[in-house]
């Protein structure tokens, strides 16, 4: 994964940021909510893939050959499982509680 440069990482994070801003703009009215959600999903996909690529590129520096990457992966899996369980338990009328749980 040495194909990714720091300039490309910066550009991809900038594109993801613009997508997040467009998502907030789209979610401000019900008529644009689908577009807002789409922008948010695209932005998050770009940010997640960029972060994983960056972790692989800097793997030796981050972990020194130790347990760094497996611990990050474990954190993502545990956090994702907790978020999934919380999201399935909360009813639609209790969205503020879901947002609070995710934070």
C-alpha positions as CSV (number, residue, x, y, z in Angstrom):
1,X,0.0,0.0,0.0
2,X,2.8,2.4,-0.7
3,X,0.8,3.9,-3.6
4,X,-0.8,6.4,-1.2
5,X,1.1,9.7,-0.6
6,X,0.4,12.2,2.1
7,X,-0.8,14.7,-0.5
8,X,-3.4,12.1,-1.7
9,X,-4.4,11.5,1.9
10,X,-4.9,15.2,2.5
11,X,-6.9,15.5,-0.7
12,X,-9.2,12.5,0.2
13,X,-9.8,13.9,3.7
14,X,-10.7,17.2,2.1
15,X,-13.2,15.6,-0.3
16,X,-14.7,13.6,2.7
17,X,-15.0,16.9,4.6
18,X,-16.9,18.5,1.7
19,X,-19.2,15.5,1.6
20,X,-19.9,15.8,5.3
21,X,-20.7,19.5,4.9
22,X,-23.0,18.7,2.0
23,X,-24.6,16.0,4.2
24,X,-25.4,18.6,6.9
25,X,-26.8,20.9,4.3
26,X,-29.0,18.2,2.8
27,X,-30.2,17.1,6.2
28,X,-31.5,20.5,7.0
29,X,-34.7,19.9,5.1
30,X,-36.9,16.8,4.6
31,X,-36.9,17.2,0.8
32,X,-33.1,17.0,0.6
33,X,-32.6,14.3,3.3
34,X,-31.9,11.4,0.9
35,X,-29.2,13.4,-0.8
36,X,-27.8,14.5,2.6
37,X,-27.6,10.9,3.7
38,X,-26.0,9.8,0.5
39,X,-23.3,12.5,0.8
40,X,-22.7,11.4,4.4
41,X,-22.3,7.8,3.4
42,X,-19.9,8.7,0.6
43,X,-17.9,10.9,2.8
44,X,-17.6,8.3,5.5
45,X,-16.6,5.6,3.0
46,X,-13.8,7.9,1.6
47,X,-12.6,8.7,5.1
48,X,-12.7,5.1,6.3
49,X,-10.8,3.7,3.3
50,X,-8.3,6.5,3.4
51,X,-7.7,5.9,7.1
52,X,-7.2,2.1,6.6
53,X,-4.8,2.8,3.7
54,X,-2.9,5.2,5.9
55,X,-2.7,2.8,8.7
56,X,-1.2,0.1,6.4
57,X,1.3,2.6,5.0
58,X,2.4,3.8,8.5
59,X,2.0,0.4,10.2
60,X,5.7,0.0,11.0
61,X,5.9,3.5,12.6
62,X,2.6,3.2,14.5
63,X,3.2,-0.2,16.1
64,X,6.9,-0.8,15.8
65,X,6.0,-4.4,14.7
66,X,3.9,-5.0,17.9
67,X,0.2,-5.2,18.6
68,X,-0.8,-1.7,17.4
69,X,-2.8,-2.7,14.3
70,X,-4.6,-5.7,15.9
71,X,-5.7,-3.5,18.8
72,X,-7.1,-0.8,16.4
73,X,-8.9,-3.5,14.6
74,X,-10.3,-5.0,17.8
75,X,-11.5,-1.5,18.8
76,X,-13.3,-1.0,15.5
77,X,-15.0,-4.4,15.8
78,X,-16.0,-3.9,19.5
79,X,-17.2,-0.4,18.9
80,X,-19.1,-1.4,15.8
81,X,-20.8,-4.2,17.6
82,X,-21.9,-2.0,20.5
83,X,-23.2,0.6,18.0
84,X,-25.1,-2.0,16.1
85,X,-26.7,-3.4,19.2
86,X,-27.6,0.1,20.5
87,X,-29.1,1.1,17.1
88,X,-31.3,-2.0,16.9
89,X,-32.7,-1.5,20.5
90,X,-33.6,2.1,20.2
91,X,-37.0,2.9,18.7
92,X,-37.4,5.6,16.0
93,X,-39.2,7.9,18.5
94,X,-36.1,7.9,20.7
95,X,-33.5,9.1,18.1
96,X,-32.0,11.7,20.5
97,X,-31.1,8.8,22.9
98,X,-29.5,6.9,19.9
99,X,-27.4,9.9,18.9
100,X,-26.3,10.3,22.6
101,X,-25.4,6.6,22.8
102,X,-23.3,6.9,19.6
103,X,-21.4,9.8,21.0
